[in-house]
Amino acid sequence: MAKRMLLLVAVLALLTSACAGSSKSGKSTEAAKGEVTAVFSNIAETPTLDPAIAFSSDGLEFVRNVYEGLLEYKPASTELQPALATAWKPAADGLSYTFALRQNVKFQDGSSFDAAAAKASLDRIKGVNQGPATLMQNVASVEAPSADTLVVKLKAPDAYFVGTLPKLPIVSKQAIDQHKTAKDPLAKDWFAANSAGTGPYQLVSWTRNQAINLERFGGYWRPFAAGTPTKVVLRVDPDVSTALQLLQQGKVDMLGAVGPDDAAAAAKLRGVKVVKQPGYEVKQITLNTSKGALRDPRVREAVALAFDYQAYLGFFKGYGTIPAGPLPSTLQGIAQPPPPTQNLDRAKQLLGQAGYGPGKLTLSYLGLKGLSYEEFAGTNLQAALAKIGVKLKQQLTPWPQMVEIMSKPSTALDMAFLNQSMFTDDPTFLLRSAFYSGSLPTKGGYNWSYYSNPKVDQMLSEIPGVTDKARRDQLIAQLQQTIVSDHPSLFVIQPQLAQPVREGWDLTYETLDYNYVVRFFYARKHATS
């Protein structure tokens, strides 16, 4: 940690003395042509361009700008608005939705968007059965009764169904038909490195491990406002120090996946600002309820009471709040319990009741190597538990090894750090991912607490079918309180999005897309910058 902070200080000193901005003549030439280029730097690159597979923040940065869904979320919000569908209506029984489709929309390969293309796209997502397909588990069938009408039938009523549609990209049926083969009937090989969507940008080139270049799609159905990027470069800079240098020099306009320590450093750079937004993520430390001392809810509560929440909040440089539970406080209409606080006396009392005196209990913690906030969480927990007589052994590994370790009951550690974020407007989707008994890591899920509560399972299944929103929100609040009371995890921080951007840009990050995605059609560059 000390080495990292010294490096940041050195980089900051170098950057603040560097010359800011690229040549004015180059920018003037671009402006004269009516062109605006946005350069986005990320620490990683998507392994595929296929919108039915790409499901991480680096993949979604491409998908959200090249493809569209039937609906979309308004920028940086959970409010839905029309996109490729202009209107939608649920059936009286809630088992189907009928969509009126937008007319005169073209794909980037020149073909026309219609109900047949929408059906082929949704069927393809289910057929590929990766990332986005998890949002279609309740879809029974998709029908196209006419060119401008689409009907989606569900297995069970789901009040949150329409909120999944912005996450289900529509692709050209012509592209599927032209590039499929007997061995590859869904044209996965072609879509992995090519694209054919209706979005505002189209693929120009992809130089692996360097950059993806996009340009304005001339046939896009919406007009481009002044200052909207006409060219987009999605570049890869694995080293944050390098990315900060490029940002200071004006060679990069915005960054993604920057932690709070780097954001605080970037805020001091000349010509740079930090875009701050409320987020929908809650970082947690899972407590393995399936074995050892943590099977006892008193021990789990003691660990929760020992953690130093204020110290962890301080590490985030003011870019966050202490969460009350697994659901972010940014959700509207859902009552939240009080946030946790440290209480060492009560923690010692609970441990004594459970039969663990000072020095009688040793626990283990697993974090991601190289992520400072996960390392600090372990250090924080180790120091806090020492005050109540509990020893903690820390283990830091790369992400694939974390998944492997936690996927087996025999190797799973007592505690592990896990990021959980809203992905749609459906809070039960987040809760199902982390606390549903069917999402155990033995089945490929992220219930790293190995938590099983029949009441929680039942509520997760029933709540989406409740049509009255007020009642639904009330049930969700009760569900969250049930989970919090069982202490399957420590809910340690709800981070605020804080990402460095060059001054002169107005933009928002899509916090429902793992926090770091920008939809460039909604970004604006000032004419004078």
C-alpha positions, 0 to 999 in steps of 0.5 A: 500500500505504501509503495502504491501511494508513493507511486501516485505522489510521484506521478502526480508531481510529474503530471502537474508539471507537464504540458496540458492539452494536445495541439490547438491546430489539430482541434481546430481542424477537427472542429472545422469539419464538425467532428468531435473525437472522444478517447476513453481509456480502460484498464482492460479490453473485452475478449469479444464484441458479441453482444450476446456474450460481452457482459463485463464493463469493458465489453459493455462499453462497446455494446452500449454504443453500437447496439440498442435494446427495445427500451433504454434507461435514461442516462445514469438513471433507472427510468425507462424510455422508448428506444427501438420500441415506441410503446409497450403494453402488458396483458391483463394476466401479466404473462405477455407484453406487446411492443409497437416497434419503431419504423424506418430504423436501419442496421449498420449493414443496411438492413431494416429493423423489424419484428423478425430482427427483434425476434431473431436477436432475442432468440439468439441471446437465449440460444447463446446462453451466456451473460445476457441470457440470465435476464431471459430465464422467465421468457417462454417465447418471442413472437412477431405477428407483424413487421412492427409488432413484437409479443414476448410471453413469460413463464410467470408474471414479472413486474421487472421484465421491461427493465431487462430490455435495455440489456438485451441488444438487438442485432441484424437478422441479415448478419445472422443469416449471412454469417451462420454456418452448420457448426455455428448456427448463431454466427458467434465467430463472426459477431466476436470480431464484427458488428451490426447494430442500430446504435449511434456508432459503428465499428471501424477497426479493432487492434487487439490490446490497443484500441477499438475505433468507432465512428458515427453511424450515418444512418442512425435514426436520431440526430446528433446534437452539437458537441456529440462525439462523431468518433470514439476511441476505446483504448486499453491502458493497463497501467493507471499511471500511464492513463493519468499521464495521457489524461493530463496531456489531453491524449485521453478524455476520460477514464473508466474503472479508477479507484478512489485513491486514483480519483483523488489524485486525478482531481488535482491535475490541471485540466481534469475534473472528477465526475461524481454520481450516486452508484448502485453498488454495495461492496461486501465481505461474505461470511461462510455460513456453511461451516466452522464458527461462522455457522453460528449467527452470534459469531457472524454478528460479532464480526459485523460489529467489530468491523471499523466502518468509519476507517473503511469509509475514510479510505474512499476519500469521501467517495461513498457512504456506509450501506445499511444492507445489500441494497443501495440507498439510491433505490427510490421507495424502499425503506432502509434499516439503520447503517451498521456501526462498530461496537466492540463490547457487544462483539466480545459479549456475543463471542463469549456467548458462542463459547469463543474466548480471547485467542480461541478463534482464527478466521480466514479472509480472501481478497483480490490481489492488486485491488487496494480497497480489497487489501485494505478491507482485509487489513481493517478486518484483521485489526478490528478482530484482534481487538475482540481476540480473534485472529485473521489470516489473509489470502490475496489471489487473482480473480480466477483463483478467487472464484475457484477457491470459493466454488468448493465447500472444501476450499472456501474460506471463512470470508471473501470480498465481493462486489455486488451491483444493480444491473437493472431496476430489479432489486431482486436480481441483485439479492438473488445473485448473492443470497438465493440458495440456487445461486450457490458457488457450486452451481456457478453463482455468487452466493459466496456466503453459502447462505440458505433461508427458505423464507428468503427464497420464497420472497425472491420468487414471489415479489416480482409477481406483485403488481402494486409497486408500493406493496412490492417495495414494502416486501423488498424492505422486509426481505432486506431486513431478513437478510441483514438480521441473519448477517450472511455478509458485512456490507462495508461501503456503497461507493460513489462513482468518481471518475476523472474526465478532461474539463470541457466534457459534459457526460454521465457514467451508466451506473447500472452497467457496473459503473464505468460505461459511457454512452457517447451519444449523450456526451457533449464537448464544449465548442471552446474546449 
